[in-house]
Amino acid sequence: MSDQDRPRDPGLQPERTRLAWRRTTLACTVASVLAVKAALHGRTAAGFTVVAVCGLLWFGFLVLAHLRIRALAGGDTDGPPPLAPRHAAAAALCTAAVAVCAVALLF
């Protein structure tokens, strides 16, 4: 049997990738919670606006991460489908924007 005829053995890569998505979601959640804490401490209208935007970005990232985690857990023998470039860009933008919102609340 040649290498091409054997079924693909993805090993632990899908599990590591799934855990990485979960860690990133947790980090995004922590940044959002800290943003809420900072806004409650400052009690300004601008602070609450930034928190609302941060919450929407967090929710958007959560949806994207959930979709990717489900795709990785599909158990397909050919491996999970590749991440669409627009989903990757959206996840990166949401993560960066949440960080910017959190930093904006500090100053």
N, CA, C and O atoms as a MOPAC input file, in Angstrom:
PM7 MOZYME 1SCF
protein

 N      0.85000 1    -1.16800 1     0.00000 1
 C      0.00000 1     0.00000 1     0.00000 1
 C      0.90600 1     1.24600 1     0.00000 1
 O      1.81300 1     1.36000 1     0.82400 1
 N      0.65600 1     2.14500 1    -0.90400 1
 C      1.47900 1     3.35600 1    -0.98300 1
 C      0.98900 1     4.38100 1     0.05200 1
 O     -0.06700 1     4.21500 1     0.66300 1
 N      1.77800 1     5.43300 1     0.22800 1
 C      1.42700 1     6.48100 1     1.18100 1
 C      0.13000 1     7.18600 1     0.80000 1
 O     -0.61000 1     7.63300 1     1.67700 1
 N     -0.15000 1     7.28800 1    -0.47800 1
 C     -1.35800 1     7.97900 1    -0.92400 1
 C     -2.61000 1     7.15800 1    -0.68200 1
 O     -3.70100 1     7.71700 1    -0.56900 1
 N     -2.47600 1     5.84300 1    -0.60000 1
 C     -3.63700 1     4.97500 1    -0.40600 1
 C     -4.06100 1     4.86800 1     1.05500 1
 O     -5.20300 1     4.51300 1     1.34800 1
 N     -3.15800 1     5.17000 1     1.95800 1
 C     -3.49000 1     5.07900 1     3.38400 1
 C     -4.35300 1     6.26200 1     3.81200 1
 O     -4.18500 1     7.37600 1     3.31500 1
 N     -5.29100 1     6.00800 1     4.75100 1
 C     -6.08200 1     7.13100 1     5.26400 1
 C     -5.19700 1     8.09100 1     6.06500 1
 O     -4.21500 1     7.68400 1     6.68700 1
 N     -5.55900 1     9.33900 1     6.03400 1
 C     -4.78500 1    10.36800 1     6.72500 1
 C     -4.93000 1    10.20200 1     8.23500 1
 O     -6.03600 1    10.01600 1     8.74200 1
 N     -3.81900 1    10.26800 1     8.93900 1
 C     -3.81900 1    10.23200 1    10.39900 1
 C     -3.41800 1    11.61500 1    10.89600 1
 O     -2.23200 1    11.94300 1    10.91400 1
 N     -4.39100 1    12.43100 1    11.30100 1
 C     -4.06200 1    13.79300 1    11.70800 1
 C     -3.35800 1    13.87700 1    13.05700 1
 O     -2.85400 1    14.93800 1    13.42600 1
 N     -3.31900 1    12.77700 1    13.79100 1
 C     -2.66100 1    12.81200 1    15.09500 1
 C     -3.38300 1    13.74600 1    16.05400 1
 O     -4.61100 1    13.76000 1    16.12500 1
 N     -2.61300 1    14.50900 1    16.77500 1
 C     -3.20600 1    15.41100 1    17.77000 1
 C     -3.35400 1    16.84400 1    17.27200 1
 O     -3.76700 1    17.72100 1    18.03000 1
 N     -3.02400 1    17.08900 1    16.01200 1
 C     -3.09000 1    18.45700 1    15.50400 1
 C     -4.48000 1    19.08500 1    15.64300 1
 O     -4.56600 1    20.22000 1    16.11000 1
 N     -5.57200 1    18.41100 1    15.26300 1
 C     -6.88400 1    19.03700 1    15.44700 1
 C     -7.18500 1    19.35800 1    16.91000 1
 O     -7.80200 1    20.37900 1    17.21000 1
 N     -6.74800 1    18.48400 1    17.81600 1
 C     -6.98600 1    18.74000 1    19.24700 1
 C     -6.20000 1    19.96400 1    19.71300 1
 O     -6.73000 1    20.79300 1    20.45400 1
 N     -4.95000 1    20.08500 1    19.29100 1
 C     -4.14300 1    21.25900 1    19.65800 1
 C     -4.74900 1    22.53100 1    19.08700 1
 O     -4.77500 1    23.56800 1    19.75100 1
 N     -5.23400 1    22.44900 1    17.86200 1
 C     -5.84200 1    23.62500 1    17.24300 1
 C     -7.12800 1    24.00600 1    17.96700 1
 O     -7.39300 1    25.18700 1    18.19200 1
 N     -7.91800 1    23.01500 1    18.32700 1
 C     -9.15300 1    23.27900 1    19.07300 1
 C     -8.83500 1    23.94400 1    20.41400 1
 O     -9.51300 1    24.88800 1    20.82100 1
 N     -7.80700 1    23.45000 1    21.09400 1
 C     -7.40700 1    24.05600 1    22.36700 1
 C     -6.89800 1    25.47800 1    22.17400 1
 O     -7.13900 1    26.34100 1    23.01800 1
 N     -6.20000 1    25.72900 1    21.07600 1
 C     -5.71900 1    27.09100 1    20.79700 1
 C     -6.88800 1    28.03900 1    20.59000 1
 O     -6.84400 1    29.17700 1    21.05800 1
 N     -7.93500 1    27.59500 1    19.90000 1
 C     -9.11800 1    28.44500 1    19.73000 1
 C     -9.77400 1    28.71600 1    21.08100 1
 O    -10.23400 1    29.82800 1    21.34200 1
 N     -9.81600 1    27.70800 1    21.92800 1
 C    -10.41500 1    27.90800 1    23.25900 1
 C     -9.58800 1    28.87700 1    24.10600 1
 O    -10.14800 1    29.71600 1    24.81200 1
 N     -8.26600 1    28.76600 1    24.03800 1
 C     -7.40200 1    29.69200 1    24.79300 1
 C     -7.58000 1    31.12100 1    24.29900 1
 O     -7.64000 1    32.05100 1    25.10200 1
 N     -7.66400 1    31.30000 1    22.99900 1
 C     -7.84000 1    32.63700 1    22.44800 1
 C     -9.20000 1    33.20400 1    22.84400 1
 O     -9.32000 1    34.39400 1    23.13700 1
 N    -10.21500 1    32.35800 1    22.85400 1
 C    -11.54000 1    32.80400 1    23.29800 1
 C    -11.50300 1    33.21800 1    24.76500 1
 O    -12.11300 1    34.21700 1    25.14700 1
 N    -10.79300 1    32.45400 1    25.58000 1
 C    -10.66300 1    32.80000 1    26.99400 1
 C     -9.92700 1    34.13100 1    27.16800 1
 O    -10.33600 1    34.95900 1    27.98200 1
 N     -8.85600 1    34.34200 1    26.41800 1
 C     -8.11300 1    35.60100 1    26.50200 1
 C     -8.98500 1    36.77600 1    26.06400 1
 O     -8.92600 1    37.85100 1    26.66200 1
 N     -9.77800 1    36.57900 1    25.04200 1
 C    -10.68800 1    37.62700 1    24.57000 1
 C    -11.74700 1    37.92700 1    25.63000 1
 O    -12.11800 1    39.08300 1    25.83400 1
 N    -12.22400 1    36.89600 1    26.29300 1
 C    -13.21000 1    37.07200 1    27.35800 1
 C    -12.61500 1    37.84500 1    28.52900 1
 O    -13.26300 1    38.73500 1    29.07900 1
 N    -11.39500 1    37.51200 1    28.91000 1
 C    -10.73000 1    38.21900 1    30.01100 1
 C    -10.53800 1    39.69400 1    29.66200 1
 O    -10.78200 1    40.56400 1    30.49700 1
 N    -10.10500 1    39.97600 1    28.44400 1
 C     -9.92600 1    41.37100 1    28.02300 1
 C    -11.25500 1    42.12400 1    28.06400 1
 O    -11.29500 1    43.29000 1    28.45500 1
 N    -12.33000 1    41.47200 1    27.66700 1
 C    -13.64300 1    42.10700 1    27.69000 1
 C    -14.11700 1    42.37000 1    29.11600 1
 O    -14.67000 1    43.43000 1    29.40600 1
 N    -13.90000 1    41.41100 1    29.99600 1
 C    -14.30100 1    41.58900 1    31.39700 1
 C    -13.49400 1    42.71500 1    32.05000 1
 O    -14.04500 1    43.51600 1    32.80500 1
 N    -12.20600 1    42.77600 1    31.76500 1
 C    -11.38900 1    43.86500 1    32.29800 1
 C    -11.82200 1    45.21100 1    31.73700 1
 O    -11.74900 1    46.22700 1    32.42800 1
 N    -12.27500 1    45.22300 1    30.48200 1
 C    -12.78900 1    46.46500 1    29.89700 1
 C    -14.05300 1    46.91800 1    30.62900 1
 O    -14.22700 1    48.10700 1    30.89700 1
 N    -14.92100 1    45.98200 1    30.94700 1
 C    -16.14000 1    46.32200 1    31.70300 1
 C    -15.76800 1    46.85800 1    33.07700 1
 O    -16.34800 1    47.84200 1    33.53600 1
 N    -14.81000 1    46.22500 1    33.73700 1
 C    -14.37700 1    46.67900 1    35.05400 1
 C    -13.82400 1    48.10200 1    34.98900 1
 O    -14.13300 1    48.93600 1    35.84100 1
 N    -13.00700 1    48.37100 1    33.97400 1
 C    -12.44500 1    49.71600 1    33.82300 1
 C    -13.53500 1    50.74200 1    33.53800 1
 O    -13.47900 1    51.86300 1    34.04500 1
 N    -14.52200 1    50.37000 1    32.73500 1
 C    -15.61000 1    51.30200 1    32.42200 1
 C    -16.47000 1    51.58600 1    33.64600 1
 O    -16.92300 1    52.71400 1    33.84200 1
 N    -16.69300 1    50.58000 1    34.45700 1
 C    -17.47800 1    50.79000 1    35.67800 1
 C    -16.72900 1    51.65700 1    36.67500 1
 O    -17.33200 1    52.41100 1    37.43900 1
 N    -15.41200 1    51.54200 1    36.65900 1
 C    -14.60900 1    52.36700 1    37.55800 1
 C    -14.61100 1    53.82900 1    37.10600 1
 O    -14.70200 1    54.73100 1    37.93800 1
 N    -14.51400 1    54.06900 1    35.80600 1
 C    -14.47300 1    55.43000 1    35.27700 1
 C    -15.83100 1    56.06800 1    35.15200 1
 O    -15.95800 1    57.28000 1    35.32700 1
 N    -16.83900 1    55.29900 1    34.85900 1
 C    -18.22800 1    55.74600 1    34.71100 1
 C    -18.38800 1    56.92800 1    33.76000 1
 O    -18.99200 1    57.94100 1    34.11300 1
 N    -17.84300 1    56.79100 1    32.54800 1
 C    -18.02300 1    57.82500 1    31.53400 1
 C    -18.83600 1    57.23600 1    30.38500 1
 O    -18.86000 1    56.02400 1    30.17600 1
 N    -19.49900 1    58.12200 1    29.64900 1
 C    -20.30000 1    57.66800 1    28.50900 1
 C    -19.40000 1    57.03000 1    27.44700 1
 O    -19.76200 1    56.02200 1    26.84100 1
 N    -18.24100 1    57.61900 1    27.23100 1
 C    -17.30800 1    57.06400 1    26.24700 1
 C    -16.85000 1    55.66700 1    26.67400 1
 O    -16.70200 1    54.76900 1    25.84500 1
 N    -16.62900 1    55.50300 1    27.97100 1
 C    -16.21900 1    54.19700 1    28.47700 1
 C    -17.27600 1    53.13800 1    28.23700 1
 O    -16.96100 1    52.01300 1    27.84800 1
 N    -18.53200 1    53.49700 1    28.47000 1
 C    -19.60600 1    52.53400 1    28.24800 1
 C    -19.79700 1    52.23200 1    26.76100 1
 O    -20.17400 1    51.11900 1    26.39400 1
 N    -19.53600 1    53.22200 1    25.91200 1
 C    -19.60200 1    52.99100 1    24.46700 1
 C    -18.51800 1    52.01300 1    24.03900 1
 O    -18.77100 1    51.10500 1    23.24700 1
 N    -17.31200 1    52.19800 1    24.56200 1
 C    -16.21200 1    51.28700 1    24.23700 1
 C    -16.52900 1    49.88200 1    24.73400 1
 O    -16.21600 1    48.90300 1    24.05700 1
 N    -17.13400 1    49.77300 1    25.88900 1
 C    -17.50700 1    48.45300 1    26.42500 1
 C    -18.54900 1    47.79800 1    25.53000 1
 O    -18.48400 1    46.59200 1    25.29000 1
 N    -19.50100 1    48.56700 1    25.03800 1
 C    -20.51800 1    47.99700 1    24.14200 1
 C    -19.87000 1    47.47900 1    22.86000 1
 O    -20.19700 1    46.38700 1    22.39400 1
 N    -18.96500 1    48.24700 1    22.30000 1
 C    -18.25600 1    47.80700 1    21.09400 1
 C    -17.41600 1    46.56900 1    21.40100 1
 O    -17.38300 1    45.62000 1    20.61800 1
 N    -16.74400 1    46.59000 1    22.53900 1
 C    -15.92000 1    45.45200 1    22.95000 1
 C    -16.78300 1    44.19900 1    23.09900 1
 O    -16.37100 1    43.10800 1    22.70500 1
 N    -17.96600 1    44.35300 1    23.66100 1
 C    -18.87500 1    43.22000 1    23.82000 1
 C    -19.33200 1    42.64900 1    22.48500 1
 O    -19.41500 1    41.43100 1    22.32000 1
 N    -19.62600 1    43.52200 1    21.54000 1
 C    -20.02200 1    43.05200 1    20.21000 1
 C    -18.87300 1    42.33200 1    19.51000 1
 O    -19.07700 1    41.30000 1    18.87000 1
 N    -17.68000 1    42.87300 1    19.63200 1
 C    -16.51200 1    42.21900 1    19.03700 1
 C    -16.25300 1    40.86400 1    19.69200 1
 O    -15.94000 1    39.88700 1    19.01200 1
 N    -16.38600 1    40.81400 1    21.00700 1
 C    -16.19800 1    39.55300 1    21.72400 1
 C    -17.21200 1    38.50900 1    21.24500 1
 O    -16.86100 1    37.35300 1    21.00900 1
 N    -18.46700 1    38.92900 1    21.10600 1
 C    -19.49800 1    37.99800 1    20.65500 1
 C    -19.20700 1    37.51800 1    19.23600 1
 O    -19.38100 1    36.33600 1    18.93600 1
 N    -18.77200 1    38.41200 1    18.36800 1
 C    -18.41200 1    38.02000 1    17.00400 1
 C    -17.29100 1    36.99800 1    16.99500 1
 O    -17.34900 1    36.01100 1    16.26200 1
 N    -16.26500 1    37.23300 1    17.81100 1
 C    -15.16800 1    36.26200 1    17.87900 1
 C    -15.64700 1    34.94600 1    18.45700 1
 O    -15.23200 1    33.88000 1    18.00000 1
 N    -16.50900 1    35.00500 1    19.44900 1
 C    -17.03300 1    33.78300 1    20.05700 1
 C    -17.77000 1    32.93000 1    19.02800 1
 O    -17.61600 1    31.70900 1    19.01000 1
 N    -18.56000 1    33.55700 1    18.18000 1
 C    -19.27900 1    32.82700 1    17.13400 1
 C    -18.29400 1    32.19300 1    16.15600 1
 O    -18.43000 1    31.01700 1    15.81600 1
 N    -17.30800 1    32.95900 1    15.70100 1
 C    -16.31400 1    32.42600 1    14.77000 1
 C    -15.54100 1    31.25300 1    15.39100 1
 O    -15.32600 1    30.23200 1    14.73700 1
 N    -15.13100 1    31.40400 1    16.63800 1
 C    -14.38000 1    30.34600 1    17.31100 1
 C    -15.23700 1    29.09900 1    17.48200 1
 O    -14.75200 1    27.98200 1    17.30000 1
 N    -16.49500 1    29.28100 1    17.82600 1
 C    -17.38600 1    28.13500 1    17.99900 1
 C    -17.55300 1    27.37400 1    16.68300 1
 O    -17.53000 1    26.14300 1    16.67000 1
 N    -17.71900 1    28.09600 1    15.59000 1
 C    -17.85000 1    27.44300 1    14.28700 1
 C    -16.59100 1    26.65800 1    13.93900 1
 O    -16.67300 1    25.54500 1    13.41800 1
 N    -15.43000 1    27.23400 1    14.22600 1
 C    -14.18200 1    26.54400 1    13.89900 1
 C    -13.96300 1    25.33200 1    14.79400 1
 O    -13.50300 1    24.29100 1    14.32400 1
 N    -14.28100 1    25.45300 1    16.06100 1
 C    -14.12500 1    24.32200 1    16.98900 1
 C    -15.03200 1    23.17100 1    16.55900 1
 O    -14.63000 1    22.00900 1    16.61000 1
 N    -16.25100 1    23.49100 1    16.13700 1
 C    -17.16100 1    22.44000 1    15.66700 1
 C    -16.63200 1    21.78700 1    14.39200 1
 O    -16.76600 1    20.57600 1    14.21400 1
 N    -16.03400 1    22.58100 1    13.50800 1
 C    -15.47100 1    22.01400 1    12.27900 1
 C    -14.29500 1    21.09600 1    12.60400 1
 O    -14.11600 1    20.06000 1    11.96300 1
 N    -13.50000 1    21.47400 1    13.59100 1
 C    -12.35200 1    20.65100 1    13.97200 1
 C    -12.78000 1    19.36600 1    14.65900 1
 O    -12.08100 1    18.35600 1    14.57800 1
 N    -13.91400 1    19.39200 1    15.33000 1
 C    -14.39000 1    18.21800 1    16.06000 1
 C    -15.21800 1    17.29500 1    15.17300 1
 O    -15.76100 1    16.30100 1    15.65500 1
 N    -15.32100 1    17.61000 1    13.89200 1
 C    -16.15900 1    16.83100 1    12.98600 1
 C    -15.76600 1    15.38500 1    12.85800 1
 O    -16.61100 1    14.55900 1    12.51300 1
 N    -14.51500 1    15.03600 1    13.11900 1
 C    -14.07600 1    13.65800 1    13.04100 1
 C    -13.91200 1    13.14700 1    11.62200 1
 O    -13.89700 1    11.93700 1    11.39700 1
 N    -13.78900 1    14.04500 1    10.67000 1
 C    -13.59800 1    13.65300 1     9.27900 1
 C    -12.21400 1    13.02800 1     9.11300 1
 O    -11.22400 1    13.56400 1     9.61000 1
 N    -12.14600 1    11.90400 1     8.42000 1
 C    -10.85000 1    11.23000 1     8.25800 1
 C     -9.90500 1    12.00400 1     7.35200 1
 O     -8.69200 1    11.80700 1     7.42000 1
 N    -10.43000 1    12.87200 1     6.51500 1
 C     -9.58600 1    13.69500 1     5.64500 1
 C     -9.10500 1    14.95000 1     6.35200 1
 O     -8.39000 1    15.75500 1     5.75500 1
 N     -9.47400 1    15.13100 1     7.58600 1
 C     -9.09600 1    16.31600 1     8.33900 1
 C    -10.15700 1    17.38600 1     8.20400 1
 O    -11.04500 1    17.28900 1     7.35700 1
 N    -10.06600 1    18.40300 1     9.03700 1
 C    -11.06100 1    19.46800 1     8.99100 1
 C    -10.88400 1    20.31600 1     7.73300 1
 O     -9.79300 1    20.38000 1     7.16800 1
 N    -11.95400 1    20.95800 1     7.30500 1
 C    -11.81200 1    21.83800 1     6.15000 1
 C    -10.91800 1    23.02200 1     6.51700 1
 O    -10.87500 1    23.42500 1     7.67900 1
 N    -10.21100 1    23.57400 1     5.54800 1
 C     -9.34300 1    24.71200 1     5.86900 1
 C    -10.16900 1    25.91800 1     6.30000 1
 O    -11.31400 1    26.09200 1     5.88400 1
 N     -9.56900 1    26.72900 1     7.12700 1
 C    -10.22000 1    27.94800 1     7.59800 1
 C    -10.31400 1    28.92900 1     6.43800 1
 O     -9.31700 1    29.22200 1     5.77900 1
 N    -11.50500 1    29.42700 1     6.19900 1
 C    -11.71000 1    30.37900 1     5.10600 1
 C    -10.93600 1    31.66800 1     5.41100 1
 O    -10.90400 1    32.10900 1     6.56000 1
 N    -10.31800 1    32.26800 1     4.40200 1
 C     -9.55400 1    33.50100 1     4.63600 1
 C    -10.38300 1    34.61600 1     5.26400 1
 O     -9.87300 1    35.36700 1     6.09500 1
 N    -11.64800 1    34.73500 1     4.88200 1
 C    -12.46800 1    35.80000 1     5.47000 1
 C    -12.75400 1    35.52800 1     6.94200 1
 O    -12.84600 1    36.46600 1     7.73400 1
 N    -12.89500 1    34.25300 1     7.32200 1
 C    -13.09200 1    33.92500 1     8.74000 1
 C    -11.81300 1    34.18400 1     9.53600 1
 O    -11.86300 1    34.67500 1    10.66300 1
 N    -10.67800 1    33.85100 1     8.94400 1
 C     -9.39900 1    34.11400 1     9.61300 1
 C     -9.18800 1    35.61000 1     9.80100 1
 O     -8.75200 1    36.04900 1    10.86500 1
 N     -9.49400 1    36.38500 1     8.77900 1
 C     -9.34300 1    37.84400 1     8.87000 1
 C    -10.30300 1    38.41600 1     9.90500 1
 O     -9.92900 1    39.29700 1    10.67800 1
 N    -11.53800 1    37.92200 1     9.92400 1
 C    -12.51400 1    38.41400 1    10.89500 1
 C    -12.09000 1    38.08000 1    12.32600 1
 O    -12.23200 1    38.91400 1    13.22000 1
 N    -11.58000 1    36.88700 1    12.54900 1
 C    -11.12300 1    36.50100 1    13.88900 1
 C     -9.94200 1    37.36100 1    14.32800 1
 O     -9.88400 1    37.80400 1    15.47500 1
 N     -9.00300 1    37.59600 1    13.41300 1
 C     -7.84300 1    38.42700 1    13.74800 1
 C     -8.26400 1    39.86800 1    14.03600 1
 O     -7.76000 1    40.48900 1    14.97200 1
 N     -9.18200 1    40.39500 1    13.23600 1
 C     -9.65100 1    41.76500 1    13.46000 1
 C    -10.41500 1    41.89400 1    14.77100 1
 O    -10.24800 1    42.87600 1    15.49500 1
 N    -11.25800 1    40.90200 1    15.08100 1
 C    -11.99500 1    40.94500 1    16.35600 1
 C    -11.03600 1    40.90900 1    17.54200 1
 O    -11.20500 1    41.66100 1    18.50200 1
 N    -10.04100 1    40.04700 1    17.47700 1
 C     -9.07800 1    39.93700 1    18.56600 1
 C     -8.29200 1    41.23600 1    18.74300 1
 O     -8.13500 1    41.72300 1    19.86300 1
 N     -7.80600 1    41.78700 1    17.65100 1
 C     -7.04300 1    43.03300 1    17.72300 1
 C     -7.91700 1    44.19100 1    18.19300 1
 O     -7.47000 1    45.02800 1    18.97700 1
 N     -9.16000 1    44.24400 1    17.71700 1
 C    -10.05500 1    45.33400 1    18.10600 1
 C    -10.43000 1    45.25900 1    19.58600 1
 O    -10.53900 1    46.29200 1    20.24700 1
 N    -10.62600 1    44.05500 1    20.10900 1
 C    -10.91800 1    43.92700 1    21.54400 1
 C     -9.71100 1    44.42200 1    22.36700 1
 O     -9.87900 1    45.09700 1    23.38200 1
 N     -8.52300 1    44.08300 1    21.92200 1
 C     -7.32900 1    44.56600 1    22.61700 1
 C     -7.22500 1    46.08600 1    22.56200 1
 O     -6.86700 1    46.72100 1    23.55400 1
 N     -7.53600 1    46.66800 1    21.41400 1
 C     -7.49400 1    48.13000 1    21.27900 1
 C     -8.54500 1    48.76800 1    22.18800 1
 O     -8.27900 1    49.78200 1    22.83400 1
 N     -9.73200 1    48.17700 1    22.23400 1
 C    -10.79300 1    48.71900 1    23.11300 1
 C    -10.35400 1    48.66200 1    24.58100 1
 O    -10.56700 1    49.60800 1    25.33900 1
 N     -9.74500 1    47.55400 1    24.96600 1
 C     -9.28600 1    47.42100 1    26.35400 1
 C     -8.21400 1    48.44900 1    26.67000 1
 O     -8.22300 1    49.04100 1    27.74900 1
 N     -7.29400 1    48.66800 1    25.74500 1
 C     -6.23900 1    49.66500 1    25.95900 1
 C     -6.83700 1    51.07200 1    25.99300 1
 O     -6.40300 1    51.91400 1    26.77900 1
 N     -7.83200 1    51.32400 1    25.14000 1
 C     -8.47200 1    52.66000 1    25.11700 1
 C     -9.10200 1    52.99800 1    26.45900 1
 O     -9.13700 1    54.16500 1    26.84900 1
 N     -9.59400 1    52.00300 1    27.16200 1
 C    -10.21100 1    52.26000 1    28.46400 1
 C     -9.18400 1    52.58300 1    29.54300 1
 O     -9.51600 1    53.16700 1    30.57500 1
 N     -7.94300 1    52.20300 1    29.29800 1
 C     -6.89700 1    52.48200 1    30.29300 1
 C     -6.45500 1    53.93900 1    30.25600 1
 O     -5.94400 1    54.46100 1    31.24700 1
 N     -6.64800 1    54.59000 1    29.12600 1
 C     -6.16400 1    55.97700 1    28.99800 1
 C     -7.26200 1    56.96600 1    28.90300 1
 O     -7.00400 1    58.16500 1    28.79200 1

